[in-house]
């Protein structure tokens, strides 16, 4: 018999009767309850379901863009495909580390402040002394947070009226929020300059030379999309903040509003005003600035966006973990960009088919990313509170949900992609090439789902170093496979290489928890 005391297992039997927990059991713990609507299940669903809708909304808008552009012609479709691949991969390099670190740090700070409030509760109904007037006084709570940030403080500023009521505790000062916004603004401007000034050489590297019919529309689309880069980075950083608060509804509303505007503007700008790929790019840029505005306005109501002093910013924490994730995302981005480049070198038809398959592949895979960010937010909170039982249960449940989701997506896509591909183009050659990629898109869904969930688990446990080092190793091996398999097997070789990438990503996550190393060391001594 065992019970929990202060988040630690206490066993009442002598040591000879104790059973040790096998770390591999975490993958099967309470697997019959994988879809059970208990407290943990509801918490994951409340975060993951809106996040899934928000994460799916943007790729769906890109799919609709692809469908509209596909009506113009295969050359334009291929050109936009190359440009979108470049924009997305550059964006990942700039944005992914920022969003992931922001989510973990905000969740950690929020949990620490919550713990402090429970230990030192404020009497929210207690009248304020007459000497304190409305706009005159401020209550400041300071507490240390995070195992890696000794000496830092999380501050909560509350303007006091005649009484301290819940309504007055609305806007807080969180260093991680302000830091994310400042860094995001700078990265967005830098990203725009890189894409605008380097459009031609980047496209040449991707295999779209000046002699290619794809070159002109690709340059035009890429430069216009680059103007929206600051809005993209700011909106993603803000989404990371809301995820840290375990609020995925607000990003959903903003994303849906922006994507609806994108879809509405597409036919008007592309066909009615005859702007072609230029119209598609303008529609997307307008939608991104709308999303950023809605998110910043909503966040402004909850926290102070910019700190009173520059010294309050946490650049050191962001850069330390961000550089690790930068190495990670650069490695995987290079793999995906190399795959797109190899497809582009095979000609407009293979590139157009690759664009359709890749868009569907990423759109469906991002559903698992919703589970990943739910796991990340809950795990970051659990580790901040030293609630190891919650950490173990959350990891097990999200992994099992990821496998169920992956199998479901594989079955749905396997039976429907043959018909769905016809929505994006009527070109017979492109459709034939697309049919080659469909089995890979469908069959890799369980691998993709588990790989994404493992990413969320690693980030929630602040295991950024392991995530970076393993991804670099996996990517090096995948790059070698792509360089060998693509010349040998053509279009098929590209997708075999991408399958290898996702398989190794998943196995890296299994190894970390299965061997109970890093932040999961406690599983070795867990008693049952």
N, C-alpha and C positions, 0 to 999 in steps of 0.2 A: 504494500500500500504506500502511496506517495501523495503528497500534496504540495501546493505552491506557496511560498512565502517570499514576498518581495521579489517576484519574478524568478526565483530560483527553486529548483526541485529539491525537496527534502524527502529522503527515504527513511521509513521507520523500521525497516528490517536490517539485520546485520549485513555486513559486506558480502558474506558468502551467498546471500540470497539475492543480491542485486544483479539485475540484467542490464547490460550496456546497450545503448542505442546504436544500431548500425546506420551510419550516415546515408547509405543507399535507400534506407526505408523511407526517407523523406519524399521520395518520388511516388510512394504508394500509400502514404499515411492517409487513412480515412478516405480512400479513393472512391468508396461507394457514396460518399457525401459530396462528390465534386460539384454537383449542381444544387446542393441543399441550400435553401434560403435561410440559413442561420445568420447570426450576427456578422460573422466574417464574410459569408457569401453576399449578404446585403451590402456591406461596406465596399466590397470589391465591385459589385454591380453598380452601385451609385456613382462610383468614380469611372469605371470602365465603359459603361453604356453610353453616357454622353460623350466621353472621349472618343469612343469608336465612331460615333456619328460625325464628330468634328474632324477626326483624322481621315475619315472616308470622304468627307465632303469635298476637300480640296482635290484629291486625285480624281474624284468623279467629275469635278469641274474641268480638270485637265483632259479627261476622257471625252467630255463633250466638246472641248476645244479641238481635240484630235478628230472627232467625228465631223465637225464643221469644216475643218481644214482639209480633211480627206475628200470632201466634196469638190474642192478646188482642183486637186490633182495629186498624183503620187509624188511628183517632185517637191511640191510645197509641203506635203505630209512628211516626207523624209527630211526636208530642210528644217522644219519646225521640230521634228523628233531629235535631230542633232542638237539644236539650240536648247531645247528643254533639258536634254541630258546634261549639257554643259552647265546650264543655270542651276539645275538641281544639285549637281555634284559640287559645284563651287559653294552653293548655299549650305550644303551639309557640312563642308569643311568649316565654314564660318559659324553656322548656327547650332549644329548638334551639340558641341561641347558646352556652349552657353546655356542651352535649354536644359540639358541633363544636370549640369552642376547647379543651376538655379533651382530646379525642382527639389533636389536633395537638401540644399542649404536652407531654403525657405521652409520646407517641412521640418527640418531640424530645429530652426529657430522658433517656429510656431509651437512645436512640441515642448521645447524648453520653457517658453513663456507660459504655456498652459500648466506645466508642472509647478512653476514658481507661483502662479496664481492659486493653485490648489493648496500649496504649502503655506502661502501668506495671503489668504483671501482678503479682498477689499470689502468693506461694508458699503455696498453701492447705494444704500438708502441713507447713510449717515450725512446729516447736514454739514455743510462747510462753514468754517468759522467766518464771522462777518467781515473779518479783515481781508478775506480772499474774495476778490470780485471776479466777474466773468472774464475774460480775456487777460487777466492779470497773473494767474498762477498756473502752474503746470506740475503734474505728478509724473515722476520719471521712475520706471522700474528698470533696474539693471541686473543682469545675471549672466554667468558664464554659460557657454553652450558649446557642445561638440567636443569630442575627444581630441580633435586635431587643432583646436583653437583656444587653448588655454590663454587666459589673459584678455581675450576679446569679450565684449559684452553685447548682448542684445537689448535694445532699448525700446520701451513702449512709452510714448508720450501721449498724455491725455489732457486736453483742455478742460478745466473744471468750471461748471456753472454754479448756481446756488446750491445744487445737490449733485452728487456723483451718481449719475444714472447710467444704465446700460447704453442709452442712446448717445451719451457723451463719449463713450469709449468706442469710437468708430474709426478714427484714423490713427494708425500706428507708424512708428519709424522702425523699419527693418533694414539693416544695412545691406542684406543680400538683395533686396528689391531694388534699391537705388543703384547698387553696383551693377546689377544686370542691365538696367535701362541705359546707364552711361556707356557701358561696354557695348551693348547692342547698337546704340546710335553710331558709335565710332566704327564698328565692324560693318554696318550697313552702308555707310558712305564709302568705306574702303572697297567693299565688294562691288559697288556700282562703278567706281573708277576702274577697277581691274577688268570688268566685263566690257565696258565701253571702249577703253583704250586698247584692250587686247583681243577684241572680237575676231579680227582677221587671223592673227597668228594662232589663236586657240583653235579656230575652225580648221586651219591648215594641219595642226597637229592631229585633229580628229579625222583627217582624211578628206576634208572638203576644201579642195584647192580652188584657185581662181578660175580654172577651166571647168569646174563642175557646175552643172545647172542648179545645184542646191546652194551655191555660195551666196548669191545675191539675196534671196529670201531669208536665208539663215542669218546673215549678218544683220539684216534689217530687224528681224524678230528679236535677236539676242540683245541688241543695243537698246531697243525699246523696253524689253523686259527688265533690263538692268536698272532702269530708272525707278523701278519699284523695289529694288533691293533694300533700301533703308526701311521701308514699311514692313517688308517681310521679316527682317531681323528683329525689329522692335516688337512686332506682333508675336513672334515666336518666343522672345524673351518674356513678354507679358504672359503668354500662355504657360510658360514654365513657372511663373509666380503663382498663377491660379491653381496649377496642378499641385504645387507645394501646399497650398491651402486646402487641397482635396476638393476644389471647386472646378468641375469640368463643364458645368452648365453654361457659365458665362462665355468661355471660349466657343462653345457650340453655337450660341446665339450669334456671336460676332462672325464666326466662319460662315454660317448659313446665310446671313445677310450679305456678306461680301460675295459669296459664290452665286447667289441669286442675281446679284447685279452683273456679275460676269456673264452668266448664261443669257441674261436679258440683252446685254450689249453686243454679244457675239453676232447674232444674225443681222443686227442693225448695222454694225460697223463693217462686218466682213462682206455682206451681200448687198444690203440696201445702199450703203455709201460706197460700195465697191473698193474697200480698202484692203481686202485680202488678208494676208498674214499680218500686216500692220494693224488692222482692226482687231485681230485676235490678241495681239500684244497689248494694245491700248486698253482693251476690256479687262485684261488680267491685272494690269497695273492699277487701274481705278479701283478694282475690287480689293486689292491688297491694302491700299491706303484707307479704304473704308473700314476694313477689319482692324487695322492698327488704331484708328481713331476711336472705335467703339470700345476696344479693350483698354486703352489708356484712360478713357473717360470713366469706365467702370472701376478700374483699379484706383483712380484718383479719389473715389468715394470711400475707399477702405484704408489706404495707406498714404503716407507722405511720399511722393514720387522722388523727390530729390532731398538729400539730407541737409541739415543746417550747416554742416562743416564737411569739407572734402576729406578730412581725416577719418570720418565715419565710414567711408567706403571700404570694401573688403577686396581690393584688387588682388592682394596676395593669395587669398583662398581661391579665388576664381582662376587665377593664372596657374597656380600649382596643379589643381585638378583639371583645369581646362587644357593645359598643354598635354597631359596624358591622353585625354579624350581627343585632342586634335590629332595626335599621332595615330590613334585608333581609327578615327573617321577618315583621315587621309588615306590610310591603307585600304580600307574597304571601298572608298570612293575611287581610288586608282583602279581597283579591280572592275568596278561597274563601268567606269569611263573607258577602260581598255576594251571591255566587251562591246560597248557602243561604237568605239572607234573601228574595231574589226568588222562589225556589221556594216558601217558606213563605207569601208574600203571595198566591200563586196558589191556595192552599187546601191542605187535608189530603192530597188525592190526589196532586197534583204534588210536594208535599214528601215524601210517603212514597216515591214513585218516585225522586225525587232522592236520598233517603237510601240506597236499595238500590244505585243506580248508583254513587254516590260511595263507598260502602263497598267495592264491588268494584274500582272504579277505583284507590283508594288502596292496597288490599290487594295487588293485583298489581303496582302501580308500586313498592311498597316492596321488591320482589325486586331491582330495580335498585339500590336504596339499599345493599344488601349489597355489590355491586360498588363502589359509591361509597366506602363506608367502608374497604374493602380497599385501594382506590387511595389514599385519604387517609392511612392508616397507613403504607403502603409509601413513598409519596412524601415524607411528613414525615421519615421516617427517611433516605431518599436525599438530600434537600436538606440535612439536618443534617450528613450525612457528605460533602457536596459530590460525591456520586456522580451526575453529570449523565446518564451513560449509562443508569443504572438508572431515573432519573426519566423520561427520554424513552421507554424501553421500557415502563415501567409505564403511563404515560399512553396510549400507543398500544394496548396490550393490553386495558386496561379499557374504552376507548372501543369497540373492536371487539366485545368481549364484550357490552357494553351494547346494541349494535345487533342482534346475534344474538338476545339475550334478548328485546328488544322485538318483533322480527318473530315469534318463537315465541309470545309471549303474545298477540299480535294474532290469530294463526291459531287458537289454542286458544279464546280468548274469543269470537271471531267465530262459532265453530261450536257453542259450548256455552251461551252466556248466555241464549239463548231458553228453555232448559230449567232452567238454574240459578235464574233469577229466580222460578220457581214455588216454590222452597224457602222463600222469605222471606214470601210472602203468597199468599192465595187470592182476594183481592179482584180482581174482573175489571177494574175501572177502573184500579186501581194497576198491574196487569200490562200493560194497554194503554199506559199512559203510560211504563212502564219500557222497552217495546220501542222507544220513540223514542230513548232515551238509549243503548241497547246499541251501535249503530254507532259512536258517538263514543267510548265506553269502549274498544272493541276497536281502532279505527283509531289512537287516540292513544298506544298502548302504545310504539311505537318512539320517539316524541317524548319521552314521559315517561322512558323508560329512559336516553336520551342526556342529558336535562336533569339527572337525578339524578347520573349519572356525572360530568358536568362540575362539578357542585357539589363532589363529593368531590375532584376534581383541583384545583379552586381552593383548597379548604381545606387540602389536603395541601401545596400550595405556599405556604401562608400568604397567599394573595391575597384576603384578606378585604375589602379596600376595593373592589376591582373587583366582587366578588360582590355587595356591598351596593349600589353605585351603579347597576349595570346592572339589578338586580332592582327597585329603586325606579322606574326609568324604564319598565321593562316593565310593572310593575303599574299605573302611572298610565295608560298606553295601554289596558291590559286593562280597567280600571275604566270608562273612557269607552266602550269597546266594549260592556260589559255593560249600561251605562245606556241605550245606544241600541238594542241588539239584543234585550234581554229584552222591552221593551214592544212591539216590532215582531213578533217571532217566538215569544214566549212561552217554553215549555220548551226548544225548539230553540235559541233565542237564547242561553240560559244556557250550553249546552254548546258552542256556537260560540265564545263568549267564553273559556271554559276552554281550548279547543283553541288559540286565539290565544296565551293565556298560556304554554302549554307550548312552542309553536313558537318564540316569542321567547326564552324561557329557553335553549333549545337553541342557537339562533343566536348568542346572546351568548357561549357557551362556544366555539363554532367560531371566532368573531372573535378571541378572546383568543389562542388557540394559533396560529391560522392567520396572524395578523399578527406573531407572535413578539414580543409586548410583555410588560411586567411581568416576572414570574419566568421567562418563557420566552424572554427576549432571547437566551439562549445558542444558540437554534436558528438564528438568523440567520448566525452564524459557524461553525456546525457543518460539519465537513469530512468528505467521504465518499470 
